[in-house]
């Protein structure tokens, strides 16, 4: 019974860690160093939440992305 509990806990921890890594990679790809992946124009910081997340938008094509993990300078 103890081995099943150890395996289950290991799977849960692996799943959570994998999810955190996946979200980080996805946000970096969507943010694209502050350049819109659709039209190539710079993204503008549209809004910030109380936990430090940023909503970015492209004024040219309307693309939007949210970043919560990326530490970056706000583009002006």
Beta strands, then each sheet from edge to edge (+ up, - down):
strand 1: 44-48
strand 2: 54-57
strand 3: 64-67
sheet 1: 1+ 2- 3+
end
